[in-house]
């Protein structure tokens, strides 16, 4: 069996503040293969964006990666210096941010910014660089790409700016793209177009993609596998269809229940009670215990990550849809 392109094991990224240690990512484990989209899903503050920043080496003080292994195409990322990481970042690993204006300089033309992103890693003639930039814009569905190269970011809509940001990430044909909620602020029509284009690019170019989002309805139609994150930990992972149809972790069930559905038209959404815990003061044992309807005394112990079904992993003492000896009511959905 081929090794995954990206393999993250026991990642821990902590922020050392005056108030205490914030365990933003606390032992996350996941992997992604070439030609595959992995969706990382969770509420705000679950640590999913910090996991992406950690892989890219973009965590600034007072935060730092304190433990874990991150291997990219056989390269141990923890052993790389700043220059080595900078050479890898943007060329073989790229990131698309939630706000395209974090990528685009508002006072520079699009062609200037895209050509600069190219020449930062390779020696290339101006005419060839411009042609590659034009082709990248066309690839993400921007009409009249030659003309739009001469435009400024403020002359684009929000959706078009996000397409430009995605085009910049594709300039070097990277092996891995980490997309941090890139369609959150876009309308549904533009979002659907970008999702289709991204999925097509991953398949045709044999890339790997991490799609970070809070929206399960987005990854349901995009990702091959899903990793659900809560309080800095991956609490469930597996094939997308299996997780959507039959979640094993109560938190995943809560996320799915809070998504509007035609099958429940006219009925109230099932809200997850309470709030996500502060990473400064996580409860003992299972972090989801204060909000869980199935909690028992056993949940005071920290659950381990177990393969409960082939390819299905969950961090839970009482997984749903499975026979629980002595507690049949815990097996209900």
C-alpha positions as CSV (number, residue, x, y, z in Angstrom):
1,X,0.0,0.0,0.0
2,X,1.4,3.4,-1.0
3,X,2.3,5.9,1.7
4,X,0.0,8.9,2.0
5,X,1.2,12.2,0.6
6,X,0.7,13.9,4.0
7,X,0.8,12.0,7.2
8,X,0.1,13.8,10.5
9,X,0.6,11.9,13.8
10,X,-0.2,13.2,17.3
11,X,0.1,16.9,16.3
12,X,0.1,19.2,19.3
13,X,0.2,23.0,18.8
14,X,0.0,25.1,21.9
15,X,-0.1,28.8,22.6
16,X,1.8,30.0,25.7
17,X,-0.2,33.0,27.0
18,X,-0.2,34.9,30.2
19,X,-3.5,33.3,31.1
20,X,-2.1,29.8,30.6
21,X,-1.4,27.2,27.8
22,X,-4.0,27.1,25.1
23,X,-4.0,23.6,23.6
24,X,-5.3,24.6,20.2
25,X,-4.4,21.2,18.6
26,X,-4.1,18.4,21.1
27,X,-2.9,15.2,19.5
28,X,-4.5,15.3,16.0
29,X,-3.9,12.4,13.6
30,X,-4.9,12.3,10.0
31,X,-3.6,11.6,6.5
32,X,-4.4,12.4,2.9
33,X,-3.5,10.7,-0.4
34,X,-2.8,12.0,-3.9
35,X,-6.1,12.6,-5.8
36,X,-8.0,12.8,-2.6
37,X,-9.9,15.5,-0.7
38,X,-10.0,15.3,3.1
39,X,-12.5,17.5,4.8
40,X,-11.6,18.7,8.3
41,X,-14.9,19.8,10.0
42,X,-15.6,21.4,13.4
43,X,-17.0,24.4,15.2
44,X,-15.1,27.6,15.4
45,X,-12.3,27.2,17.9
46,X,-11.9,23.5,17.3
47,X,-8.4,23.9,16.1
48,X,-8.8,23.0,12.5
49,X,-7.3,26.1,11.0
50,X,-4.3,25.9,13.4
51,X,-3.7,22.4,12.2
52,X,-3.4,23.7,8.7
53,X,-1.1,26.6,9.8
54,X,1.0,24.0,11.6
55,X,1.5,21.9,8.5
56,X,2.5,25.0,6.5
57,X,4.9,26.3,9.2
58,X,2.8,29.5,9.7
59,X,2.3,29.4,13.5
60,X,3.7,32.5,15.0
61,X,4.7,33.1,18.7
62,X,3.4,32.6,21.3
63,X,2.3,29.5,19.5
64,X,4.5,26.6,18.5
65,X,4.3,22.9,17.6
66,X,5.3,21.1,20.7
67,X,4.9,17.5,19.7
68,X,3.9,15.1,16.8
69,X,5.2,14.1,13.4
70,X,4.3,15.7,10.1
71,X,5.5,13.9,7.0
72,X,5.0,15.3,3.5
73,X,6.0,13.0,0.6
74,X,8.6,11.3,2.8
75,X,10.0,14.6,4.1
76,X,9.9,15.2,7.9
77,X,8.6,18.8,8.1
78,X,9.8,19.2,11.7
79,X,13.4,18.9,10.6
80,X,13.2,21.7,8.0
81,X,14.7,25.2,8.6
82,X,13.0,28.4,7.6
83,X,14.5,28.6,4.2
84,X,13.8,24.9,3.4
85,X,10.2,25.4,4.5
86,X,9.9,28.5,2.5
87,X,11.1,26.7,-0.6
88,X,8.5,24.0,-0.1
89,X,5.7,26.4,0.8
90,X,4.0,27.8,-2.3
91,X,5.8,25.5,-4.6
92,X,4.8,22.0,-3.5
93,X,2.5,23.0,-0.7
94,X,0.0,25.8,-1.0
95,X,-2.7,27.4,1.2
96,X,-5.9,29.2,0.3
97,X,-7.1,31.5,3.1
98,X,-10.6,32.3,4.1
99,X,-10.2,35.9,3.3
100,X,-8.7,36.4,-0.2
101,X,-7.4,39.8,0.8
102,X,-5.0,38.0,3.0
103,X,-3.5,36.7,-0.2
104,X,-4.0,39.7,-2.5
105,X,-2.3,43.1,-2.2
106,X,-5.0,45.8,-2.8
107,X,-2.5,48.2,-4.5
108,X,-0.9,45.8,-6.9
109,X,-2.3,44.5,-10.2
110,X,-3.2,40.9,-10.4
111,X,-0.5,40.1,-13.0
112,X,2.2,41.7,-10.8
113,X,1.1,39.5,-7.8
114,X,0.9,36.3,-9.8
115,X,4.2,36.7,-11.6
116,X,5.9,37.5,-8.3
117,X,4.5,34.3,-6.8
118,X,6.0,32.4,-9.8
119,X,9.4,34.0,-9.8
120,X,9.8,33.6,-6.0
121,X,10.5,29.9,-6.7
122,X,11.6,29.5,-10.3
123,X,13.5,31.3,-13.0
124,X,11.1,32.1,-15.9
125,X,10.7,34.6,-18.6
126,X,8.1,37.4,-18.3
127,X,6.1,36.3,-21.4
128,X,6.0,32.6,-20.2
129,X,5.1,33.7,-16.7
130,X,2.3,35.9,-17.9
131,X,1.0,33.0,-20.0
132,X,1.0,30.6,-17.0
133,X,-0.9,33.2,-15.0
134,X,-3.5,33.7,-17.7
135,X,-4.0,29.9,-18.0
136,X,-4.3,29.6,-14.2
137,X,-7.1,32.2,-14.2
138,X,-8.9,30.5,-17.0
139,X,-8.6,27.2,-15.1
140,X,-10.6,28.5,-12.1
141,X,-13.3,29.9,-14.4
142,X,-12.4,33.6,-14.7
143,X,-13.7,34.9,-18.0
144,X,-11.4,37.0,-20.3
145,X,-8.3,36.0,-18.2
146,X,-5.9,38.1,-20.3
147,X,-7.8,41.3,-19.7
148,X,-8.4,40.5,-16.0
149,X,-4.6,40.2,-15.4
150,X,-4.4,44.0,-15.7
151,X,-7.1,44.5,-13.0
152,X,-6.8,45.4,-9.4
153,X,-8.3,43.3,-6.6
154,X,-11.0,45.9,-5.8
155,X,-12.3,45.4,-9.4
156,X,-13.3,41.8,-8.7
157,X,-16.2,40.5,-6.7
158,X,-15.6,38.5,-3.6
159,X,-16.1,35.2,-5.5
160,X,-13.7,36.3,-8.2
161,X,-11.1,37.4,-5.7
162,X,-11.3,33.9,-4.1
163,X,-10.8,32.4,-7.6
164,X,-7.7,34.5,-8.1
165,X,-6.4,33.3,-4.7
166,X,-7.0,29.7,-5.8
167,X,-5.3,30.4,-9.1
168,X,-2.2,31.7,-7.3
169,X,-2.1,28.5,-5.3
170,X,-2.2,26.4,-8.5
171,X,0.6,28.3,-10.3
172,X,3.3,25.8,-9.3
173,X,1.0,22.8,-9.7
174,X,1.5,21.9,-6.0
175,X,1.1,18.4,-4.6
176,X,-0.9,19.6,-1.6
177,X,-3.4,22.4,-1.2
178,X,-4.8,23.4,2.2
179,X,-8.0,25.4,1.8
180,X,-9.1,27.2,5.0
181,X,-12.8,27.9,4.6
182,X,-12.3,29.6,1.2
183,X,-16.0,29.7,0.2
184,X,-17.5,30.8,3.6
185,X,-18.3,34.4,2.5
186,X,-19.5,33.5,-1.0
187,X,-23.1,33.1,-2.2
188,X,-24.4,29.6,-2.9
189,X,-24.1,29.8,-6.7
190,X,-20.5,30.9,-6.7
191,X,-19.6,28.4,-3.9
192,X,-21.0,25.5,-6.0
193,X,-19.0,26.6,-9.0
194,X,-15.7,26.8,-7.1
195,X,-16.4,23.5,-5.4
196,X,-16.9,21.8,-8.7
197,X,-13.7,23.4,-10.2
198,X,-11.6,22.4,-7.1
199,X,-12.8,18.8,-7.2
200,X,-12.1,18.6,-10.9
201,X,-8.6,20.0,-10.4
202,X,-7.7,17.5,-7.7
203,X,-8.8,14.6,-9.9
204,X,-7.1,15.7,-13.1
205,X,-3.9,16.9,-11.5
206,X,-3.6,14.1,-8.9
207,X,-3.2,16.6,-6.1
208,X,-4.2,16.2,-2.5
209,X,-6.4,18.7,-0.7
210,X,-7.3,19.5,2.9
211,X,-10.6,21.4,2.9
212,X,-11.1,23.0,6.3
213,X,-14.7,24.1,7.1
214,X,-17.4,24.3,9.7
215,X,-20.1,23.4,7.1
216,X,-20.8,19.6,6.8
217,X,-23.1,20.3,3.8
218,X,-20.1,21.6,1.8
219,X,-17.7,18.6,2.4
220,X,-20.6,16.1,1.9
221,X,-20.4,16.8,-1.8
222,X,-16.7,17.5,-2.0
223,X,-14.6,15.3,0.3
224,X,-13.7,11.7,-0.1
225,X,-13.1,11.4,3.6
226,X,-14.0,13.5,6.7
227,X,-12.1,14.1,9.9
228,X,-14.3,15.7,12.6
229,X,-12.4,17.9,15.0
230,X,-13.5,19.0,18.5
231,X,-11.4,20.8,21.2
232,X,-8.2,20.2,19.3
233,X,-8.7,16.5,18.7
234,X,-10.0,14.4,15.8
235,X,-13.0,12.7,17.4
236,X,-14.1,10.8,14.2
237,X,-12.8,10.0,10.8
238,X,-13.8,7.9,7.8
239,X,-15.4,7.8,4.3
240,X,-17.7,10.8,3.8
241,X,-20.8,8.7,2.9
242,X,-20.4,6.5,6.0
243,X,-20.0,9.4,8.4
244,X,-23.0,11.4,6.9
245,X,-25.3,8.4,6.9
246,X,-24.2,6.7,10.2
247,X,-22.1,8.9,12.5
248,X,-20.3,7.1,15.4
249,X,-19.5,10.1,17.6
250,X,-22.3,12.0,19.3
251,X,-20.7,15.3,18.3
252,X,-20.8,14.3,14.6
253,X,-24.4,13.4,15.1
254,X,-25.0,16.9,16.5
255,X,-23.3,18.6,13.6
256,X,-25.4,16.6,11.1
257,X,-28.6,17.3,13.0
258,X,-28.0,21.1,12.9
259,X,-27.9,21.2,9.1
260,X,-31.1,22.1,7.4
261,X,-32.6,19.3,5.4
262,X,-35.6,18.8,3.0
263,X,-36.4,15.6,4.8
264,X,-37.1,17.6,8.0
265,X,-38.8,20.5,6.4
266,X,-40.9,22.5,9.0
267,X,-39.3,20.9,12.0
268,X,-36.8,22.5,14.4
269,X,-33.1,22.0,13.9
270,X,-31.5,19.8,16.6
271,X,-29.1,22.1,18.4
272,X,-26.0,20.9,20.2
273,X,-26.6,22.0,23.8
274,X,-24.0,24.2,25.6
275,X,-20.9,25.7,24.1
276,X,-17.5,24.4,23.1
277,X,-15.1,24.4,26.0
278,X,-12.3,26.9,26.4
279,X,-9.0,25.4,25.3
280,X,-7.5,27.0,28.4
281,X,-9.7,24.9,30.6
282,X,-10.7,21.6,29.0
283,X,-12.8,19.2,31.0
284,X,-11.2,16.0,32.2
285,X,-11.8,12.9,30.2
286,X,-13.9,13.4,27.0
287,X,-14.0,17.1,26.1
288,X,-17.5,16.6,24.7
289,X,-18.8,15.1,27.9
290,X,-20.6,18.3,29.3
291,X,-22.7,18.5,26.1
292,X,-23.3,14.9,25.4
293,X,-26.6,13.1,25.9
294,X,-25.0,9.7,26.3
295,X,-22.4,10.5,29.0
296,X,-21.6,8.1,31.8
297,X,-19.1,7.9,34.6
298,X,-16.7,6.2,32.2
299,X,-16.5,9.4,30.1
300,X,-14.4,10.9,32.9
301,X,-11.5,8.9,31.4
302,X,-10.0,10.2,28.2
303,X,-11.1,8.0,25.3
304,X,-8.6,6.6,22.9
305,X,-8.8,6.6,19.1
306,X,-10.2,3.3,18.0
307,X,-11.0,1.7,14.7
308,X,-14.6,0.7,15.3
309,X,-15.3,-0.4,11.7
310,X,-13.0,-0.9,8.7
311,X,-11.7,2.6,7.9
312,X,-13.9,4.2,10.7
313,X,-12.1,5.7,13.6
314,X,-13.7,7.4,16.6
315,X,-12.6,8.7,20.0
316,X,-15.6,7.8,22.1
317,X,-16.4,5.3,25.0
318,X,-20.0,4.9,23.7
319,X,-20.1,5.1,19.9
320,X,-23.5,5.3,18.3
321,X,-25.0,2.7,16.0
322,X,-22.9,0.0,17.6
323,X,-24.0,-2.6,20.1
324,X,-22.9,-1.5,23.6
325,X,-23.0,-4.4,26.1
326,X,-25.3,-3.6,29.0
327,X,-26.4,-0.2,27.6
328,X,-28.6,-0.8,24.5
329,X,-30.0,2.7,24.7
330,X,-26.6,4.1,23.8
331,X,-26.7,2.4,20.4
332,X,-29.6,4.5,19.3
333,X,-29.0,7.2,16.6
